[in-house]
Amino acid sequence: MRTQVAIVGAGPAGLLLSHLLDRAGVESVIVETRSREYVEARIRAGILEHSTVQLLHEVGLGERLAREGDEHRGIYLQWPGERHHLDFVDLVGRSVTVYGQTEVTKDLGKAREAAGQEIRYEVTDTAVHDLETEQPYVTFTGPDGTAERIDADVVVGCDGSFGPSRAAVPDSVKQTWERVYPYSWLGILADVAPSTDELIYAWHPDGFALHSMRSEHVSRLYLQVPNGTDIDEWSDDRIWDALATRLGHGQDGWTLTPGPVTEKSVLPMRSFVQQPMRHGRLFLAGDAAHIVPPTGAKGLNLAVADVALLAPALAALLRDKDPALADAYSDTALRRVWRCTHFSWWMTTMLHRSGDPFDAQLQLSQLRWVAASEAGRMGLAENYAGLPIGF
């Protein structure tokens, strides 16, 4: 098999990159370990930055997003006895949209299917080769057990933390930074209308809680729990009781409405950055290059920003024989990566209890400052609603 760009990974980053390349007249083939059904059902992020929404509309992927997405002007910051609304539109002129990553992936999959895109699902033994030459290639085993090969001009790794692409960058070339947080999130999906019009980020002595949503009928909620928590120790009633306590059920007449829990899991929290995001003819995008804790709602949006930069760079390299944007890709992408990594760390450490009473007082002081100061509110709003792609 021969193509211009071989893409490893059919999540949002890989699918969107293929879509953008197609619009620029560049061919691609995608290989993916999981089935299409699995990829489209993965419960992940649900908040789209302003720039992400703009891009999806600009490239013809905004029809269902416009119809079913829920635009939010801001968020609530809360601690016991106080809840403050931060209006992003008033502060920085930008909003965010609640629209699940599962829905973005479905929209991309339908668009790629309509375009006749070659996507090979359920492959195994994927490996990347000859990355330091101008003839890189990808090998894999197809679902029927046949060994296959894709020859390409460029390979792009959109295959997440544990795929072969990140590992293919030699230790002598790469630098990595990691922060593992001493807590996790217990997350649930519930078939119940959200009890809030916009997300609630709550600091509480028992630990952080977040009330999010996926639609007008489905709520997404999280609790801070210790690392290594056994999900079986948390019954539905225990989860709802903890959420009610931390989110302030009864405070100023507000109530949390429980409902049937359809999914629950424990998510460890970490930050990770690997650079450079290019090695020879291999380019990394999304989780293959960086991971952020979900507190700042940045993971999916960073992946979108990566491929929005990478697509024109590859088009210029392959179509126009101009390497300038490709050569600058890693440095350009990493500016935004580190900004979002810092913001995600800042939100996480401001809202999660460490167990240290001194830290708790610092957190409350910081929350009061953010809520009371226009500069504090604007800083949070600017980062949360999203910086321009290419920042």
C-alpha angles and dihedrals in degrees: 000000000000129000140147097243125025110201120199110205132035099215121116093288095052095041094047092047090053090049093050093046091050090054088052093050096254121134123227142175123206127208122193133183096211130061120264090246092055094047093050093048098050109123107225138130124354107184121087120198121230092255092050091053091047092051094048090052093046093054097047099261100107105086099095091031090059091047101043106020117103113223113215124197094204148315140269122246113203143180128165110307096004137076122177129188119219110201106205094189093056091043104043107358096248134103135194129231129224106223120138123244087235089063093047089051092050091050091050092046092053091048092050091047091051089051092052092244117182106237119166110202128190097027124153139201093034113182135168123221145188093014093161092058131069090248106062119166143188126223127196144151116253124226089264092055096257117142110235139183135202118202113203145163092233136016120209121196112214092151102114133232099324103037125110096254100072091045091051092071106094119245089235090062107037135073123200135193124191139179118187111197121221094235142050138211123250103206131191138186113211132188094231133104113261115265090218136050093223136019119290118212106194131192111199135167088244092053142278123314132186129197109201133153143212100202141342088281103037127064127199116201136175139198129195109241134170119272111267094032113166108228090209089067090063113075118193090254092052091050094050092046091052092046092050091052097046097040093050105251106197095018108138089344096303116142134195112221114210124210144168112313110225100176136014133175143155117246121197116220125230145144120221134171128180123189145231098039089204132057116176107304093347119098124186125212136177121350091356087074106025144015127197130186109257095241093097096043091234109125101087092035092054090052090052091049091050095054092040086062095038099051097062090040092056092043090054091046098047103029102033100024089234111138098182099100093041091051090051096043099096096047093043094048094044093059089065093037092058093043090053092042090056093046092049090049090048094051091045097050093043094055108032123082114237095188092248112118091207090056089049092058091048090051093051091048091051093047091051090050094049091049096045102037122076089209090052093048092047093049092053092043094049093052098039096047087048141256119252117279106263093031 
